[in-house]
Amino acid sequence: MTECRARVVIVGGGFGGLAAAQALRKAPVDVTIIDQRNHHLFQPLLYQVATAALSPADIAAPIRAIVKHNRNTQVVLDRVVGVDAGARQVQLESGQTIDYDWLILATGARHSYFGRDEWAAHAPGLKTLDDATATRRKVLLTLERAESEQDPDRRQALLTFVVVGGGPTGVEMAGAIAELARQSVSKDFRSITPHCSRVVLIEAGERLLPSFPPALSQKARRAIEELGVEVVLGQTVGDIAADGVSVGNRFIPAYTAVWAAGVQASQAAQWLRAECDRAGRVLVGSDLKLANDDRIFAIGDTASCPGADGRALPGIAPVAKQQGRHAARTILRALRSEPAEPFRYHDYGNLATIGRRRAVIDFGRMTLSGFPAWLVWSAAHIFFLVGFRSRLIVGASWLWNYLTFERGARLITGDAPTSA
């Protein structure tokens, strides 16, 4: 008689979803991973693709290749449009349904423009490879056009880059654009000098990196200003148009803007008709389960899970990975008729880099900044990349860039429009 194995469906092939799948690879269950894209993406380095430091393939890997040795795992390339919790079915865009005994929702997050979705056309965010390559194309095109532009005002607008949001992504993006426009690219152009470009970083709060200690925030500000970035604090964006950004009572002419100010959870809460927070994240308990359904887990950016201090845990990769492994362990304990244990997040530090040799790290009781922090940041990111090939290529690319300031992925793909 054939053994009936429990069916575990994981929606999302990001950090949390893959961590759960890997933790279940030897378990007596059948695992199905559903994702609308065929690759796992190392999102913390997306900004380096957007600024031509790395190629897309350096930070992404096919999901099937990652789980190819997991004999109990299959991958479905499709988009989830709903969940029937009563029937325990996941509904797909293709019209198919997939049955589950346990469901792990790791659907990630998308951009939030705080009700001004029309800004997306002029200030894209960084969540996917398409976002990163589109931003890279726009940045490089503006530099090309500035090289031959005769009108001084238009030329300055082409060489002005605005980044909205002073969190880690915004700080890293602003620093990378400053290095690209002022040092890497200017060597190859005849009209663009290192002092032609202007990079503006806008943060509505009173300091950069608000999740870091104030002392590190100050160090980060000094470091990014040394790169030539203009920091605007305590002012909100009023409007974003094709030709510039309104902030406070002034207008900054700029043809390139990048959004790094807010995120919104996926539609998982709507699928489940579940209670959610202001960002749309599903409210879960300490076991990562829904309050009214102990067969459904929400993890990573999908979930609003309280930490030790009572506040919701941040939407970062270490949280998602630990939650994915915990959800898998909870399923295994349930199969052995053992009680679930509460999730406890182990915080190993908060990291952000500012340019090619500066970073800040918060280890809790100890902080680190400057070049030593950058070395730790680099080692940590290389370590967490999927696959030996990616680690080797990224490490070599960073070393080459550090020694030469060269950006090896400065390719403009697609048809270039005739005007900015």
Sequence and secondary structure as in RCSB ss.txt:
>XXXX:A:sequence
MTECRARVVIVGGGFGGLAAAQALRKAPVDVTIIDQRNHHLFQPLLYQVATAALSPADIAAPIRAIVKHNRNTQV
VLDRVVGVDAGARQVQLESGQTIDYDWLILATGARHSYFGRDEWAAHAPGLKTLDDATATRRKVLLTLERAESEQ
DPDRRQALLTFVVVGGGPTGVEMAGAIAELARQSVSKDFRSITPHCSRVVLIEAGERLLPSFPPALSQKARRAIE
ELGVEVVLGQTVGDIAADGVSVGNRFIPAYTAVWAAGVQASQAAQWLRAECDRAGRVLVGSDLKLANDDRIFAIG
DTASCPGADGRALPGIAPVAKQQGRHAARTILRALRSEPAEPFRYHDYGNLATIGRRRAVIDFGRMTLSGFPAWL
VWSAAHIFFLVGFRSRLIVGASWLWNYLTFERGARLITGDAPTSA
>XXXX:A:secstr
     EEEEEE  SHHHHHHHHHTTTSSEEEEEEESSSEEE GGGHHHHHTTSS GGGSEEEHHHHTTT TTEEE
EE  EEEEETTTTEEEETTS EEE SEEEE   EEE  TT GGGGGTS   SSHHHHHHHHHHHHHHHHHHHH  
 HHHHHHHTEEEEE  SHHHHHHHHHHHHIIIIITTTT SS  TTT EEEEEESSSSSSTTS HHHHHHHHHHHH
HTTEEEEES  EEEEETTEEEETTEEEE SEEEE S EEE THHHHHT  B TT  EE  TTSEETTEEEEEE G
GGEE B TTSSB  S HHHHHHHHHHHHHHHHHHHTT            EEEE SSS EEEE SS EEEHHHHHH
HHHHHHHHHSSSHHHHHHHHHHHHHHHHH   TT    S   S  
